[in-house]
Amino acid sequence: MNLMMALSAPAHPYLARDCERAVREAAGITPREGGMREALQQQVAKGLLMSVLTVGRQTMVEPEEWPDELPAAVLGAVRSSKRIKADPTMANLRD
């Protein structure tokens, strides 16, 4: 996966920025407003969304073919993941 991300980076230099913006719009809240838990969840969702889009491009699925709800679905999966919620970093955060 790291190799695919590195090799596709020159072709899509703004992927990270675009994914971060899409996740933030789907969340409806900035990390600063939501606190550390929200910031971490959005970072994980951004990375996951980047991975999904990169793999999609490798399998010839163009960005226009993805559903508009993809960032919200990825963020929802991150927020509801039992393993992410059980991670010691998340468990130590206070709202």
Distance bins in CASP14 RR format, pairs under 12 A and 6 or more apart:
PFRMAT RR
TARGET T0000
AUTHOR 0000-0000-0000
RMODE 2
METHOD distances of the structure
MODEL  1
1 7 0 0 0 0 0 1 0 0 0 0 0
1 8 0 0 0 0 0 1 0 0 0 0 0
1 47 0 0 0 0 0 1 0 0 0 0 0
1 48 0 0 0 0 0 1 0 0 0 0 0
1 50 0 0 0 0 1 0 0 0 0 0 0
1 51 1 0 0 1 0 0 0 0 0 0 0
1 52 0 0 0 0 0 1 0 0 0 0 0
1 54 1 0 0 1 0 0 0 0 0 0 0
1 55 1 0 0 1 0 0 0 0 0 0 0
1 58 0 0 0 0 0 1 0 0 0 0 0
2 8 0 0 0 0 0 1 0 0 0 0 0
2 9 0 0 0 0 0 1 0 0 0 0 0
2 50 0 0 0 0 0 1 0 0 0 0 0
2 51 0 0 0 0 0 1 0 0 0 0 0
2 54 0 0 0 0 0 1 0 0 0 0 0
3 9 0 0 0 0 0 1 0 0 0 0 0
3 54 0 0 0 0 0 1 0 0 0 0 0
3 58 0 0 0 0 0 1 0 0 0 0 0
4 11 0 0 0 0 0 1 0 0 0 0 0
4 12 0 0 0 0 0 1 0 0 0 0 0
4 15 0 0 0 0 0 1 0 0 0 0 0
4 50 0 0 0 0 0 1 0 0 0 0 0
4 51 0 0 0 0 1 0 0 0 0 0 0
4 52 0 0 0 0 0 1 0 0 0 0 0
4 53 0 0 0 0 0 1 0 0 0 0 0
4 54 1 0 1 0 0 0 0 0 0 0 0
4 55 1 0 0 1 0 0 0 0 0 0 0
4 56 0 0 0 0 1 0 0 0 0 0 0
4 57 0 0 0 0 1 0 0 0 0 0 0
4 58 1 0 1 0 0 0 0 0 0 0 0
4 59 0 0 0 0 0 1 0 0 0 0 0
5 11 0 0 0 0 0 1 0 0 0 0 0
5 12 0 0 0 0 1 0 0 0 0 0 0
5 15 0 0 0 0 1 0 0 0 0 0 0
5 16 0 0 0 0 1 0 0 0 0 0 0
5 19 0 0 0 0 0 1 0 0 0 0 0
5 47 0 0 0 0 1 0 0 0 0 0 0
5 50 1 0 0 1 0 0 0 0 0 0 0
5 51 1 0 0 1 0 0 0 0 0 0 0
5 52 0 0 0 0 0 1 0 0 0 0 0
5 53 0 0 0 0 0 1 0 0 0 0 0
5 54 1 0 1 0 0 0 0 0 0 0 0
5 55 0 0 0 0 1 0 0 0 0 0 0
5 57 0 0 0 0 0 1 0 0 0 0 0
5 58 0 0 0 0 0 1 0 0 0 0 0
6 12 0 0 0 0 0 1 0 0 0 0 0
6 15 0 0 0 0 0 1 0 0 0 0 0
6 54 0 0 0 0 0 1 0 0 0 0 0
7 54 0 0 0 0 1 0 0 0 0 0 0
7 57 0 0 0 0 0 1 0 0 0 0 0
7 58 0 0 0 0 1 0 0 0 0 0 0
8 15 1 0 0 1 0 0 0 0 0 0 0
8 16 0 0 0 0 0 1 0 0 0 0 0
8 50 0 0 0 0 1 0 0 0 0 0 0
8 51 0 0 0 0 0 1 0 0 0 0 0
8 53 0 0 0 0 1 0 0 0 0 0 0
8 54 1 0 1 0 0 0 0 0 0 0 0
8 55 0 0 0 0 1 0 0 0 0 0 0
8 56 0 0 0 0 0 1 0 0 0 0 0
8 57 1 0 0 1 0 0 0 0 0 0 0
8 58 1 0 0 1 0 0 0 0 0 0 0
9 15 1 0 0 1 0 0 0 0 0 0 0
9 16 0 0 0 0 1 0 0 0 0 0 0
9 50 0 0 0 0 0 1 0 0 0 0 0
9 54 0 0 0 0 1 0 0 0 0 0 0
9 57 0 0 0 0 0 1 0 0 0 0 0
11 53 0 0 0 0 0 1 0 0 0 0 0
11 54 0 0 0 0 0 1 0 0 0 0 0
11 57 0 0 0 0 1 0 0 0 0 0 0
11 58 0 0 0 0 0 1 0 0 0 0 0
12 18 0 0 0 0 1 0 0 0 0 0 0
12 19 0 0 0 0 0 1 0 0 0 0 0
12 50 0 0 0 0 1 0 0 0 0 0 0
12 53 0 0 0 0 1 0 0 0 0 0 0
12 54 0 0 0 0 1 0 0 0 0 0 0
12 56 0 0 0 0 0 1 0 0 0 0 0
12 57 1 0 0 1 0 0 0 0 0 0 0
12 58 0 0 0 0 0 1 0 0 0 0 0
12 62 0 0 0 0 0 1 0 0 0 0 0
12 63 0 0 0 0 1 0 0 0 0 0 0
14 20 0 0 0 0 0 1 0 0 0 0 0
14 21 0 0 0 0 1 0 0 0 0 0 0
14 22 0 0 0 0 0 1 0 0 0 0 0
14 50 0 0 0 0 0 1 0 0 0 0 0
14 53 0 0 0 0 0 1 0 0 0 0 0
14 63 0 0 0 0 0 1 0 0 0 0 0
15 21 0 0 0 0 0 1 0 0 0 0 0
15 22 0 0 0 0 0 1 0 0 0 0 0
15 46 0 0 0 0 1 0 0 0 0 0 0
15 47 0 0 0 0 1 0 0 0 0 0 0
15 49 0 0 0 0 1 0 0 0 0 0 0
15 50 1 0 1 0 0 0 0 0 0 0 0
15 51 0 0 0 0 0 1 0 0 0 0 0
15 52 0 0 0 0 0 1 0 0 0 0 0
15 53 1 0 0 1 0 0 0 0 0 0 0
15 54 1 0 0 1 0 0 0 0 0 0 0
15 56 0 0 0 0 0 1 0 0 0 0 0
15 57 0 0 0 0 1 0 0 0 0 0 0
15 63 0 0 0 0 1 0 0 0 0 0 0
16 22 0 0 0 0 0 1 0 0 0 0 0
16 23 0 0 0 0 0 1 0 0 0 0 0
16 43 0 0 0 0 0 1 0 0 0 0 0
16 46 1 0 0 1 0 0 0 0 0 0 0
16 47 0 0 0 0 1 0 0 0 0 0 0
16 49 0 0 0 0 1 0 0 0 0 0 0
16 50 1 0 0 1 0 0 0 0 0 0 0
16 51 0 0 0 0 0 1 0 0 0 0 0
16 53 0 0 0 0 0 1 0 0 0 0 0
16 54 0 0 0 0 0 1 0 0 0 0 0
17 23 0 0 0 0 0 1 0 0 0 0 0
17 24 0 0 0 0 0 1 0 0 0 0 0
17 46 0 0 0 0 1 0 0 0 0 0 0
17 49 0 0 0 0 0 1 0 0 0 0 0
17 50 0 0 0 0 0 1 0 0 0 0 0
18 24 0 0 0 0 0 1 0 0 0 0 0
18 25 0 0 0 0 0 1 0 0 0 0 0
18 46 0 0 0 0 1 0 0 0 0 0 0
18 47 0 0 0 0 0 1 0 0 0 0 0
18 49 0 0 0 0 1 0 0 0 0 0 0
18 50 0 0 0 0 1 0 0 0 0 0 0
18 53 0 0 0 0 1 0 0 0 0 0 0
18 63 0 0 0 0 1 0 0 0 0 0 0
18 70 0 0 0 0 0 1 0 0 0 0 0
18 71 0 0 0 0 1 0 0 0 0 0 0
19 25 0 0 0 0 0 1 0 0 0 0 0
19 26 0 0 0 0 0 1 0 0 0 0 0
19 42 0 0 0 0 0 1 0 0 0 0 0
19 43 0 0 0 0 0 1 0 0 0 0 0
19 44 0 0 0 0 0 1 0 0 0 0 0
19 45 0 0 0 0 1 0 0 0 0 0 0
19 46 1 0 1 0 0 0 0 0 0 0 0
19 47 1 0 0 1 0 0 0 0 0 0 0
19 48 0 0 0 0 1 0 0 0 0 0 0
19 49 1 0 1 0 0 0 0 0 0 0 0
19 50 1 0 1 0 0 0 0 0 0 0 0
19 51 0 0 0 0 1 0 0 0 0 0 0
19 52 0 0 0 0 1 0 0 0 0 0 0
19 53 1 0 0 1 0 0 0 0 0 0 0
19 54 0 0 0 0 1 0 0 0 0 0 0
19 63 0 0 0 0 0 1 0 0 0 0 0
19 66 0 0 0 0 0 1 0 0 0 0 0
19 70 0 0 0 0 0 1 0 0 0 0 0
19 71 1 0 0 1 0 0 0 0 0 0 0
19 74 0 0 0 0 1 0 0 0 0 0 0
19 75 0 0 0 0 0 1 0 0 0 0 0
20 26 0 0 0 0 0 1 0 0 0 0 0
20 27 0 0 0 0 0 1 0 0 0 0 0
20 30 0 0 0 0 0 1 0 0 0 0 0
20 31 0 0 0 0 1 0 0 0 0 0 0
20 39 0 0 0 0 0 1 0 0 0 0 0
20 42 1 0 0 1 0 0 0 0 0 0 0
20 43 0 0 0 0 1 0 0 0 0 0 0
20 44 0 0 0 0 0 1 0 0 0 0 0
20 45 0 0 0 0 1 0 0 0 0 0 0
20 46 1 0 1 0 0 0 0 0 0 0 0
20 47 0 0 0 0 1 0 0 0 0 0 0
20 49 0 0 0 0 1 0 0 0 0 0 0
20 50 0 0 0 0 1 0 0 0 0 0 0
20 71 0 0 0 0 1 0 0 0 0 0 0
20 75 0 0 0 0 0 1 0 0 0 0 0
21 27 0 0 0 0 0 1 0 0 0 0 0
21 28 0 0 0 0 0 1 0 0 0 0 0
21 30 0 0 0 0 0 1 0 0 0 0 0
21 42 0 0 0 0 0 1 0 0 0 0 0
21 45 0 0 0 0 0 1 0 0 0 0 0
21 46 0 0 0 0 1 0 0 0 0 0 0
21 49 0 0 0 0 0 1 0 0 0 0 0
21 71 0 0 0 0 1 0 0 0 0 0 0
22 28 0 0 0 0 0 1 0 0 0 0 0
22 42 0 0 0 0 0 1 0 0 0 0 0
22 45 0 0 0 0 1 0 0 0 0 0 0
22 46 0 0 0 0 1 0 0 0 0 0 0
22 47 0 0 0 0 0 1 0 0 0 0 0
22 48 0 0 0 0 0 1 0 0 0 0 0
22 49 1 0 0 1 0 0 0 0 0 0 0
22 50 0 0 0 0 0 1 0 0 0 0 0
22 52 0 0 0 0 0 1 0 0 0 0 0
22 53 0 0 0 0 1 0 0 0 0 0 0
22 63 0 0 0 0 0 1 0 0 0 0 0
22 66 0 0 0 0 0 1 0 0 0 0 0
22 68 0 0 0 0 1 0 0 0 0 0 0
22 69 0 0 0 0 0 1 0 0 0 0 0
22 70 1 0 0 1 0 0 0 0 0 0 0
22 71 1 1 0 0 0 0 0 0 0 0 0
22 72 0 0 0 0 1 0 0 0 0 0 0
22 73 0 0 0 0 0 1 0 0 0 0 0
22 74 0 0 0 0 1 0 0 0 0 0 0
22 75 0 0 0 0 1 0 0 0 0 0 0
23 29 0 0 0 0 0 1 0 0 0 0 0
23 30 0 0 0 0 0 1 0 0 0 0 0
23 31 0 0 0 0 1 0 0 0 0 0 0
23 38 0 0 0 0 0 1 0 0 0 0 0
23 39 0 0 0 0 0 1 0 0 0 0 0
23 41 0 0 0 0 1 0 0 0 0 0 0
23 42 1 0 1 0 0 0 0 0 0 0 0
23 43 0 0 0 0 1 0 0 0 0 0 0
23 44 0 0 0 0 1 0 0 0 0 0 0
23 45 1 0 1 0 0 0 0 0 0 0 0
23 46 1 0 1 0 0 0 0 0 0 0 0
23 47 0 0 0 0 1 0 0 0 0 0 0
23 48 0 0 0 0 1 0 0 0 0 0 0
23 49 1 0 0 1 0 0 0 0 0 0 0
23 50 0 0 0 0 1 0 0 0 0 0 0
23 52 0 0 0 0 0 1 0 0 0 0 0
23 53 0 0 0 0 0 1 0 0 0 0 0
23 70 0 0 0 0 0 1 0 0 0 0 0
23 71 1 0 1 0 0 0 0 0 0 0 0
23 72 0 0 0 0 1 0 0 0 0 0 0
23 73 0 0 0 0 0 1 0 0 0 0 0
23 74 1 0 0 1 0 0 0 0 0 0 0
23 75 1 0 1 0 0 0 0 0 0 0 0
23 76 0 0 0 0 0 1 0 0 0 0 0
23 77 0 0 0 0 0 1 0 0 0 0 0
23 78 0 0 0 0 1 0 0 0 0 0 0
23 79 0 0 0 0 0 1 0 0 0 0 0
24 30 1 0 0 1 0 0 0 0 0 0 0
24 31 1 0 0 1 0 0 0 0 0 0 0
24 32 0 0 0 0 0 1 0 0 0 0 0
24 33 0 0 0 0 0 1 0 0 0 0 0
24 34 0 0 0 0 0 1 0 0 0 0 0
24 38 0 0 0 0 0 1 0 0 0 0 0
24 39 0 0 0 0 0 1 0 0 0 0 0
24 41 0 0 0 0 0 1 0 0 0 0 0
24 42 1 0 0 1 0 0 0 0 0 0 0
24 43 0 0 0 0 0 1 0 0 0 0 0
24 45 0 0 0 0 1 0 0 0 0 0 0
24 46 0 0 0 0 1 0 0 0 0 0 0
24 49 0 0 0 0 0 1 0 0 0 0 0
24 71 0 0 0 0 1 0 0 0 0 0 0
24 72 0 0 0 0 0 1 0 0 0 0 0
24 75 0 0 0 0 1 0 0 0 0 0 0
25 42 0 0 0 0 0 1 0 0 0 0 0
25 45 0 0 0 0 0 1 0 0 0 0 0
25 46 0 0 0 0 0 1 0 0 0 0 0
25 49 0 0 0 0 0 1 0 0 0 0 0
25 68 0 0 0 0 0 1 0 0 0 0 0
25 69 0 0 0 0 0 1 0 0 0 0 0
25 70 0 0 0 0 0 1 0 0 0 0 0
25 71 1 0 0 1 0 0 0 0 0 0 0
25 72 0 0 0 0 1 0 0 0 0 0 0
25 75 0 0 0 0 1 0 0 0 0 0 0
26 41 0 0 0 0 0 1 0 0 0 0 0
26 42 0 0 0 0 1 0 0 0 0 0 0
26 45 1 0 0 1 0 0 0 0 0 0 0
26 46 0 0 0 0 0 1 0 0 0 0 0
26 49 0 0 0 0 1 0 0 0 0 0 0
26 68 0 0 0 0 1 0 0 0 0 0 0
26 69 0 0 0 0 1 0 0 0 0 0 0
26 70 0 0 0 0 1 0 0 0 0 0 0
26 71 1 0 1 0 0 0 0 0 0 0 0
26 72 1 0 1 0 0 0 0 0 0 0 0
26 73 0 0 0 0 1 0 0 0 0 0 0
26 74 1 0 0 1 0 0 0 0 0 0 0
26 75 1 0 1 0 0 0 0 0 0 0 0
26 76 0 0 0 0 1 0 0 0 0 0 0
26 77 0 0 0 0 0 1 0 0 0 0 0
26 78 0 0 0 0 0 1 0 0 0 0 0
26 79 0 0 0 0 0 1 0 0 0 0 0
27 33 0 0 0 0 1 0 0 0 0 0 0
27 34 0 0 0 0 1 0 0 0 0 0 0
27 35 0 0 0 0 0 1 0 0 0 0 0
27 37 0 0 0 0 0 1 0 0 0 0 0
27 38 1 0 0 1 0 0 0 0 0 0 0
27 39 0 0 0 0 0 1 0 0 0 0 0
27 41 0 0 0 0 1 0 0 0 0 0 0
27 42 1 0 1 0 0 0 0 0 0 0 0
27 43 0 0 0 0 0 1 0 0 0 0 0
27 44 0 0 0 0 0 1 0 0 0 0 0
27 45 1 0 0 1 0 0 0 0 0 0 0
27 46 0 0 0 0 0 1 0 0 0 0 0
27 49 0 0 0 0 0 1 0 0 0 0 0
27 71 0 0 0 0 1 0 0 0 0 0 0
27 72 0 0 0 0 1 0 0 0 0 0 0
27 74 0 0 0 0 0 1 0 0 0 0 0
27 75 1 0 1 0 0 0 0 0 0 0 0
27 76 0 0 0 0 1 0 0 0 0 0 0
27 78 0 0 0 0 0 1 0 0 0 0 0
27 79 0 0 0 0 1 0 0 0 0 0 0
28 34 0 0 0 0 1 0 0 0 0 0 0
28 38 0 0 0 0 1 0 0 0 0 0 0
28 42 0 0 0 0 0 1 0 0 0 0 0
28 71 0 0 0 0 0 1 0 0 0 0 0
28 72 0 0 0 0 1 0 0 0 0 0 0
28 75 0 0 0 0 1 0 0 0 0 0 0
29 35 0 0 0 0 1 0 0 0 0 0 0
29 37 0 0 0 0 0 1 0 0 0 0 0
29 38 1 0 0 1 0 0 0 0 0 0 0
29 39 0 0 0 0 0 1 0 0 0 0 0
29 41 0 0 0 0 0 1 0 0 0 0 0
29 42 0 0 0 0 1 0 0 0 0 0 0
29 75 0 0 0 0 0 1 0 0 0 0 0
29 79 0 0 0 0 0 1 0 0 0 0 0
30 38 0 0 0 0 1 0 0 0 0 0 0
30 39 0 0 0 0 1 0 0 0 0 0 0
30 42 0 0 0 0 1 0 0 0 0 0 0
31 37 0 0 0 0 1 0 0 0 0 0 0
31 38 1 0 1 0 0 0 0 0 0 0 0
31 39 1 1 0 0 0 0 0 0 0 0 0
31 40 0 0 0 0 1 0 0 0 0 0 0
31 41 0 0 0 0 1 0 0 0 0 0 0
31 42 1 0 1 0 0 0 0 0 0 0 0
31 43 1 0 0 1 0 0 0 0 0 0 0
31 44 0 0 0 0 0 1 0 0 0 0 0
31 45 0 0 0 0 0 1 0 0 0 0 0
31 46 0 0 0 0 0 1 0 0 0 0 0
32 38 0 0 0 0 1 0 0 0 0 0 0
32 39 1 0 0 1 0 0 0 0 0 0 0
32 42 0 0 0 0 0 1 0 0 0 0 0
33 39 0 0 0 0 1 0 0 0 0 0 0
33 42 0 0 0 0 0 1 0 0 0 0 0
34 40 0 0 0 0 0 1 0 0 0 0 0
34 41 0 0 0 0 1 0 0 0 0 0 0
34 42 0 0 0 0 1 0 0 0 0 0 0
34 93 0 0 0 0 0 1 0 0 0 0 0
34 95 0 0 0 0 1 0 0 0 0 0 0
35 41 0 0 0 0 1 0 0 0 0 0 0
35 42 0 0 0 0 0 1 0 0 0 0 0
35 93 0 0 0 0 1 0 0 0 0 0 0
35 94 0 0 0 0 1 0 0 0 0 0 0
35 95 1 0 0 1 0 0 0 0 0 0 0
36 42 0 0 0 0 0 1 0 0 0 0 0
36 43 0 0 0 0 0 1 0 0 0 0 0
36 89 0 0 0 0 1 0 0 0 0 0 0
36 90 0 0 0 0 1 0 0 0 0 0 0
36 92 0 0 0 0 1 0 0 0 0 0 0
36 93 1 0 1 0 0 0 0 0 0 0 0
36 94 0 0 0 0 1 0 0 0 0 0 0
36 95 0 0 0 0 1 0 0 0 0 0 0
37 43 0 0 0 0 0 1 0 0 0 0 0
37 44 0 0 0 0 0 1 0 0 0 0 0
37 78 0 0 0 0 0 1 0 0 0 0 0
37 79 0 0 0 0 1 0 0 0 0 0 0
37 84 0 0 0 0 0 1 0 0 0 0 0
37 85 0 0 0 0 1 0 0 0 0 0 0
37 87 0 0 0 0 0 1 0 0 0 0 0
37 89 0 0 0 0 1 0 0 0 0 0 0
37 90 1 0 0 1 0 0 0 0 0 0 0
37 91 0 0 0 0 0 1 0 0 0 0 0
37 92 0 0 0 0 0 1 0 0 0 0 0
37 93 1 0 1 0 0 0 0 0 0 0 0
37 94 0 0 0 0 1 0 0 0 0 0 0
37 95 1 0 0 1 0 0 0 0 0 0 0
38 44 0 0 0 0 0 1 0 0 0 0 0
38 45 0 0 0 0 0 1 0 0 0 0 0
38 75 0 0 0 0 0 1 0 0 0 0 0
38 78 0 0 0 0 0 1 0 0 0 0 0
38 79 0 0 0 0 1 0 0 0 0 0 0
38 90 0 0 0 0 0 1 0 0 0 0 0
38 93 0 0 0 0 1 0 0 0 0 0 0
38 95 0 0 0 0 1 0 0 0 0 0 0
39 45 0 0 0 0 0 1 0 0 0 0 0
39 46 0 0 0 0 0 1 0 0 0 0 0
39 89 0 0 0 0 0 1 0 0 0 0 0
39 90 0 0 0 0 0 1 0 0 0 0 0
39 93 0 0 0 0 1 0 0 0 0 0 0
40 46 0 0 0 0 0 1 0 0 0 0 0
40 47 0 0 0 0 0 1 0 0 0 0 0
40 78 0 0 0 0 1 0 0 0 0 0 0
40 79 0 0 0 0 0 1 0 0 0 0 0
40 81 0 0 0 0 0 1 0 0 0 0 0
40 84 0 0 0 0 1 0 0 0 0 0 0
40 85 0 0 0 0 0 1 0 0 0 0 0
40 87 0 0 0 0 1 0 0 0 0 0 0
40 89 1 0 0 1 0 0 0 0 0 0 0
40 90 1 0 0 1 0 0 0 0 0 0 0
40 91 0 0 0 0 0 1 0 0 0 0 0
40 92 0 0 0 0 0 1 0 0 0 0 0
40 93 1 0 0 1 0 0 0 0 0 0 0
41 47 0 0 0 0 0 1 0 0 0 0 0
41 48 0 0 0 0 0 1 0 0 0 0 0
41 74 0 0 0 0 0 1 0 0 0 0 0
41 75 1 0 0 1 0 0 0 0 0 0 0
41 76 0 0 0 0 1 0 0 0 0 0 0
41 77 0 0 0 0 0 1 0 0 0 0 0
41 78 1 0 1 0 0 0 0 0 0 0 0
41 79 1 0 1 0 0 0 0 0 0 0 0
41 80 0 0 0 0 0 1 0 0 0 0 0
41 81 0 0 0 0 1 0 0 0 0 0 0
41 84 1 0 0 1 0 0 0 0 0 0 0
41 85 0 0 0 0 1 0 0 0 0 0 0
41 87 0 0 0 0 0 1 0 0 0 0 0
41 89 0 0 0 0 0 1 0 0 0 0 0
41 90 0 0 0 0 1 0 0 0 0 0 0
41 93 0 0 0 0 0 1 0 0 0 0 0
42 48 0 0 0 0 0 1 0 0 0 0 0
42 49 0 0 0 0 0 1 0 0 0 0 0
42 71 0 0 0 0 0 1 0 0 0 0 0
42 74 0 0 0 0 0 1 0 0 0 0 0
42 75 1 0 0 1 0 0 0 0 0 0 0
42 76 0 0 0 0 0 1 0 0 0 0 0
42 78 0 0 0 0 1 0 0 0 0 0 0
42 79 0 0 0 0 1 0 0 0 0 0 0
43 49 0 0 0 0 0 1 0 0 0 0 0
43 50 0 0 0 0 0 1 0 0 0 0 0
43 75 0 0 0 0 0 1 0 0 0 0 0
43 78 0 0 0 0 1 0 0 0 0 0 0
43 84 0 0 0 0 0 1 0 0 0 0 0
43 89 0 0 0 0 0 1 0 0 0 0 0
43 90 0 0 0 0 0 1 0 0 0 0 0
44 50 0 0 0 0 0 1 0 0 0 0 0
44 51 0 0 0 0 0 1 0 0 0 0 0
44 74 0 0 0 0 1 0 0 0 0 0 0
44 75 0 0 0 0 1 0 0 0 0 0 0
44 76 0 0 0 0 0 1 0 0 0 0 0
44 77 0 0 0 0 1 0 0 0 0 0 0
44 78 1 0 1 0 0 0 0 0 0 0 0
44 79 0 0 0 0 1 0 0 0 0 0 0
44 81 0 0 0 0 1 0 0 0 0 0 0
44 83 0 0 0 0 0 1 0 0 0 0 0
44 84 1 0 0 1 0 0 0 0 0 0 0
44 85 0 0 0 0 0 1 0 0 0 0 0
44 87 0 0 0 0 1 0 0 0 0 0 0
44 89 0 0 0 0 0 1 0 0 0 0 0
44 90 0 0 0 0 1 0 0 0 0 0 0
45 51 0 0 0 0 0 1 0 0 0 0 0
45 52 0 0 0 0 0 1 0 0 0 0 0
45 70 0 0 0 0 0 1 0 0 0 0 0
45 71 1 0 0 1 0 0 0 0 0 0 0
45 72 0 0 0 0 1 0 0 0 0 0 0
45 73 0 0 0 0 1 0 0 0 0 0 0
45 74 1 0 1 0 0 0 0 0 0 0 0
45 75 1 0 1 0 0 0 0 0 0 0 0
45 76 1 0 0 1 0 0 0 0 0 0 0
45 77 1 0 0 1 0 0 0 0 0 0 0
45 78 1 0 1 0 0 0 0 0 0 0 0
45 79 0 0 0 0 1 0 0 0 0 0 0
45 80 0 0 0 0 0 1 0 0 0 0 0
45 81 0 0 0 0 0 1 0 0 0 0 0
45 84 0 0 0 0 1 0 0 0 0 0 0
46 52 0 0 0 0 0 1 0 0 0 0 0
46 53 0 0 0 0 0 1 0 0 0 0 0
46 71 0 0 0 0 1 0 0 0 0 0 0
46 74 0 0 0 0 1 0 0 0 0 0 0
46 75 0 0 0 0 1 0 0 0 0 0 0
46 78 0 0 0 0 1 0 0 0 0 0 0
47 53 0 0 0 0 1 0 0 0 0 0 0
47 54 0 0 0 0 1 0 0 0 0 0 0
47 55 0 0 0 0 0 1 0 0 0 0 0
47 71 0 0 0 0 0 1 0 0 0 0 0
47 74 0 0 0 0 1 0 0 0 0 0 0
47 75 0 0 0 0 0 1 0 0 0 0 0
47 78 0 0 0 0 1 0 0 0 0 0 0
48 54 0 0 0 0 0 1 0 0 0 0 0
48 55 0 0 0 0 0 1 0 0 0 0 0
48 70 0 0 0 0 0 1 0 0 0 0 0
48 71 0 0 0 0 1 0 0 0 0 0 0
48 73 0 0 0 0 0 1 0 0 0 0 0
48 74 1 0 1 0 0 0 0 0 0 0 0
48 75 0 0 0 0 1 0 0 0 0 0 0
48 76 0 0 0 0 0 1 0 0 0 0 0
48 77 1 0 0 1 0 0 0 0 0 0 0
48 78 1 0 0 1 0 0 0 0 0 0 0
48 79 0 0 0 0 0 1 0 0 0 0 0
48 81 0 0 0 0 1 0 0 0 0 0 0
48 84 0 0 0 0 0 1 0 0 0 0 0
49 55 0 0 0 0 0 1 0 0 0 0 0
49 56 0 0 0 0 0 1 0 0 0 0 0
49 63 0 0 0 0 0 1 0 0 0 0 0
49 66 0 0 0 0 1 0 0 0 0 0 0
49 69 0 0 0 0 0 1 0 0 0 0 0
49 70 1 0 0 1 0 0 0 0 0 0 0
49 71 1 0 1 0 0 0 0 0 0 0 0
49 72 0 0 0 0 0 1 0 0 0 0 0
49 73 0 0 0 0 1 0 0 0 0 0 0
49 74 1 0 1 0 0 0 0 0 0 0 0
49 75 0 0 0 0 1 0 0 0 0 0 0
49 76 0 0 0 0 0 1 0 0 0 0 0
49 77 0 0 0 0 0 1 0 0 0 0 0
49 78 0 0 0 0 1 0 0 0 0 0 0
50 56 0 0 0 0 0 1 0 0 0 0 0
50 57 0 0 0 0 0 1 0 0 0 0 0
50 63 0 0 0 0 0 1 0 0 0 0 0
50 70 0 0 0 0 0 1 0 0 0 0 0
50 71 0 0 0 0 0 1 0 0 0 0 0
50 74 0 0 0 0 1 0 0 0 0 0 0
51 57 0 0 0 0 0 1 0 0 0 0 0
51 58 0 0 0 0 0 1 0 0 0 0 0
51 74 0 0 0 0 1 0 0 0 0 0 0
52 58 0 0 0 0 0 1 0 0 0 0 0
52 59 0 0 0 0 0 1 0 0 0 0 0
52 61 0 0 0 0 1 0 0 0 0 0 0
52 63 0 0 0 0 0 1 0 0 0 0 0
52 66 0 0 0 0 1 0 0 0 0 0 0
52 67 0 0 0 0 0 1 0 0 0 0 0
52 70 1 0 0 1 0 0 0 0 0 0 0
52 71 0 0 0 0 1 0 0 0 0 0 0
52 73 0 0 0 0 1 0 0 0 0 0 0
52 74 1 0 0 1 0 0 0 0 0 0 0
52 75 0 0 0 0 0 1 0 0 0 0 0
52 77 0 0 0 0 0 1 0 0 0 0 0
52 78 0 0 0 0 0 1 0 0 0 0 0
53 59 0 0 0 0 0 1 0 0 0 0 0
53 61 0 0 0 0 1 0 0 0 0 0 0
53 62 0 0 0 0 1 0 0 0 0 0 0
53 63 1 0 0 1 0 0 0 0 0 0 0
53 64 0 0 0 0 0 1 0 0 0 0 0
53 65 0 0 0 0 0 1 0 0 0 0 0
53 66 1 0 0 1 0 0 0 0 0 0 0
53 70 0 0 0 0 1 0 0 0 0 0 0
53 71 0 0 0 0 0 1 0 0 0 0 0
53 74 0 0 0 0 1 0 0 0 0 0 0
54 61 0 0 0 0 0 1 0 0 0 0 0
54 63 0 0 0 0 0 1 0 0 0 0 0
55 61 0 0 0 0 1 0 0 0 0 0 0
55 66 0 0 0 0 0 1 0 0 0 0 0
56 62 0 0 0 0 1 0 0 0 0 0 0
56 63 0 0 0 0 1 0 0 0 0 0 0
56 65 0 0 0 0 1 0 0 0 0 0 0
56 66 0 0 0 0 1 0 0 0 0 0 0
56 70 0 0 0 0 0 1 0 0 0 0 0
57 63 1 0 0 1 0 0 0 0 0 0 0
57 64 0 0 0 0 0 1 0 0 0 0 0
57 65 0 0 0 0 0 1 0 0 0 0 0
57 66 0 0 0 0 0 1 0 0 0 0 0
59 65 0 0 0 0 0 1 0 0 0 0 0
61 67 0 0 0 0 0 1 0 0 0 0 0
61 70 0 0 0 0 0 1 0 0 0 0 0
63 70 0 0 0 0 1 0 0 0 0 0 0
63 71 0 0 0 0 0 1 0 0 0 0 0
64 70 0 0 0 0 0 1 0 0 0 0 0
66 72 0 0 0 0 0 1 0 0 0 0 0
66 73 0 0 0 0 1 0 0 0 0 0 0
66 74 0 0 0 0 0 1 0 0 0 0 0
67 73 1 0 0 1 0 0 0 0 0 0 0
67 74 0 0 0 0 0 1 0 0 0 0 0
69 75 0 0 0 0 0 1 0 0 0 0 0
69 76 0 0 0 0 0 1 0 0 0 0 0
69 77 0 0 0 0 0 1 0 0 0 0 0
70 76 0 0 0 0 0 1 0 0 0 0 0
70 77 0 0 0 0 0 1 0 0 0 0 0
71 77 0 0 0 0 0 1 0 0 0 0 0
71 78 0 0 0 0 0 1 0 0 0 0 0
72 78 0 0 0 0 0 1 0 0 0 0 0
72 79 0 0 0 0 0 1 0 0 0 0 0
73 79 0 0 0 0 0 1 0 0 0 0 0
73 80 0 0 0 0 0 1 0 0 0 0 0
74 80 0 0 0 0 0 1 0 0 0 0 0
74 81 0 0 0 0 0 1 0 0 0 0 0
75 81 0 0 0 0 0 1 0 0 0 0 0
75 84 0 0 0 0 0 1 0 0 0 0 0
76 84 0 0 0 0 0 1 0 0 0 0 0
77 83 0 0 0 0 0 1 0 0 0 0 0
77 84 0 0 0 0 1 0 0 0 0 0 0
77 85 0 0 0 0 0 1 0 0 0 0 0
78 84 1 0 0 1 0 0 0 0 0 0 0
78 85 0 0 0 0 1 0 0 0 0 0 0
78 87 0 0 0 0 0 1 0 0 0 0 0
78 90 0 0 0 0 0 1 0 0 0 0 0
79 85 0 0 0 0 1 0 0 0 0 0 0
79 90 0 0 0 0 0 1 0 0 0 0 0
81 87 0 0 0 0 1 0 0 0 0 0 0
81 90 0 0 0 0 1 0 0 0 0 0 0
82 90 0 0 0 0 0 1 0 0 0 0 0
83 89 0 0 0 0 0 1 0 0 0 0 0
83 90 0 0 0 0 1 0 0 0 0 0 0
83 91 0 0 0 0 0 1 0 0 0 0 0
84 90 1 0 0 1 0 0 0 0 0 0 0
84 91 0 0 0 0 0 1 0 0 0 0 0
84 93 0 0 0 0 0 1 0 0 0 0 0
85 91 1 0 0 1 0 0 0 0 0 0 0
85 93 0 0 0 0 0 1 0 0 0 0 0
86 92 0 0 0 0 0 1 0 0 0 0 0
87 93 0 0 0 0 1 0 0 0 0 0 0
END
